[in-house]
Amino acid sequence: MAQSTAAAHPQRPHDTREALLFGGVYGAVLASSMVAALTQYGHTSRDSRRYDAVWLVVTALASALAHGYAHYIAERAPHRRGDALRTLALEWPLVAAVLPTVAILAGAGWGWWPANGVEYPAFALNIALLFTLGLVTARWSHRAWPVAVLIGAVDALLGVIVVVANALIK
């Protein structure tokens, strides 16, 4: 008797740690990329930094929605009522990862610090976030400390690449 495709490939539940790492890395890289683009092509006034903060939130929500929807339709299994909302809710790490950068941009917009040059602290924060996510998830996987630090450094390299690309574009 032949097995059906659904039985041969049972639906794998999304691991919380996997979602945290994916969403965190995606969100940190997205935040760095958005700050680089908005700084390159936008203005650096207080008003524009508040606008940048709003656009970063909108972009993160749209990305989370698109990614959650892609997961939902990619799972070729029958869906129960509410599965779509549960799938979308699992994208919270992506949105959470951009919130520190939103706070930096909004703070510059509110005059807490200079609006010009705020991209550098935002880049540094996102690089640190990428390093921390890599380190923590490697330790969760029971990797030795030296290996975990190396994995964190490689993840942080993603952020450095965005910063270098931004410098080259300018």
Summary of the structure (lengths in Angstrom):
residues: 170
radius of gyration: 18.7
end to end distance: 63.1
largest distance: 69.8
contacts: 522
relative contact order: 0.17
helix: 77%
strand: 0%
